[in-house]
Amino acid sequence: MTETEVSVGAWVAFAELAGPALLVMLAVGLAAGMLQTATQIRETSVPFVLKLASLAVITSVGGRLMMQGVEGYATRLISALPGLVHG
């Protein structure tokens, strides 16, 4: 594993971990904004509570899948450390 592969692997692992949560938060925020606009309710706690609940659900449902990418990257990185250190 080269330094470039380490860097790219880190970004991919980050995207696998944070991507689903960010996409769900984006969708929930958009839906909450549309709902607030349609009903003219300007309460700031409504989107916050919806986003918090959706984050809890996505973490509970997909947390294991999200962590598999990080686990795979960490395993590859730890096994490649001797080659990276000693060149």
Summary of the structure (lengths in Angstrom):
residues: 87
radius of gyration: 18.8
end to end distance: 10.3
largest distance: 63.0
contacts: 209
relative contact order: 0.17
helix: 91%
strand: 0%
